[in-house]
Amino acid sequence: MEHQDPIHDASELDPTNVQELGELCRALGNPVRVQMMRLLMERGSCICREMVEALPLAQSTVSQHLKVLKEAHLVVGRVDGPRRSYSINPSQLKHFKALVQAL
C-alpha cells in the first residue's frame, strides 16, 4: 500500500488512490489507533509496553492495533536490542495527507 508519489490535484485521485485512501482511513478509523499515532508523534518512538502504560490497554489489544497500523504502513517497527520500537512512517503519513487534500 505504501506509495511514494505525492498527489498534486484532485484529477490525480484515480481508483488506485481512492482504494489506498479507503484503506488508510480504515486503519485510522479507530480512536485507539488515533491515540497511538498521537503518542508516537509526541514521543518519536515507543515500545509496546510504553503504549500499554500510556493508553492503558491490554498488551494483546495494543499489539493488534499496532498490527493494523503496520499493515497500512503508517507505523514501522525496528528491533531495539531485545525489544521492538515503533515509530511513525513519515512518507506514508505524507502520502495520506496528500490523498486527503486531493479530495
N, C-alpha and C positions, 0 to 999 in steps of 0.2 A: 504494500500500500504506500510505502514511502515514495514521495515524488519530489524531485528537486527543482523543476521548472516553476517559477512564480507565475501566477495568473495576473494578467495585466488589465483585462477588461471583461465585462460580462459576456461578450461574444466568445470568449475562450472557455466558458463554463460548459464544456462538452459532456456527453453522457458518462465518460470515464471519471471526469472530475466531480460530477454530480454523485456518482457512486462512492467515490472517496470521501466526499463531504458527508454523505449519509453515515458512512462507517465511523468517521471521526466524531460526528455528533452523537452517535450511539455510545461510543466509548466515553464521552464526556457527559452522557445523559443521566448519570447517577450522581447525586450530591456528594456521596463519599469520595468518588473519584475526582470530583472537582476540588474537594478539600485536600486530597492527596497531591494534586497538581499544585495547589497554592502552597502547601507545605514544602514541596520540592523547589518551587520557585523562591520561596523565602530562605531556605537553608542551603540551596545549591545541590545538595545530595543528602540522602538518608539511607540507613539500613532499615530493614523491615521492622526490627524491634523498636526503633525510634518512632516509626509511624504508628505502631501498635500503642505505644505510650501516649502519643500526641492526640490520637483520634477519640477515645480509646476503643478499640475493637479487638476481636479475637485475631490471633496471628493468621489463622486459616482464612478469615474474611479479608484481611489486608492482602494476603498473598493472591487471593482470587481477583481482587480489584487490580492489583499490580499486573497480573497476567493479561487482563483486558487492555490496560494501558500500554503494555509492551507489545501486544499483538497489533495495536493501532500505531505502533512506532512513536508514540508520544513520550514514552519513557524508555530509557535504556538501563541495563544492569551491567555493572562492572565488578569483577572479582577484586576484593579489597582484603587481602590476607585470607583468613578463614571465613570471611563474610562477603556478601554481595551488597554493593552500594548502588542505589538507584538515583537517577537524575533525569531532568527534562531533556528531550531531544530537540534542540533549538531549531534545527532545519525543518522538522516535521511541524513544530508549532508555528513557524513562519509560514509554511505551506498552508496549514489550516486557516490562519488569518487571511491569507490571500484568497483562498476559496470562499470564505465568508464575505470578504469585500467584493467579490465578483458577483454576488447575488443580485 
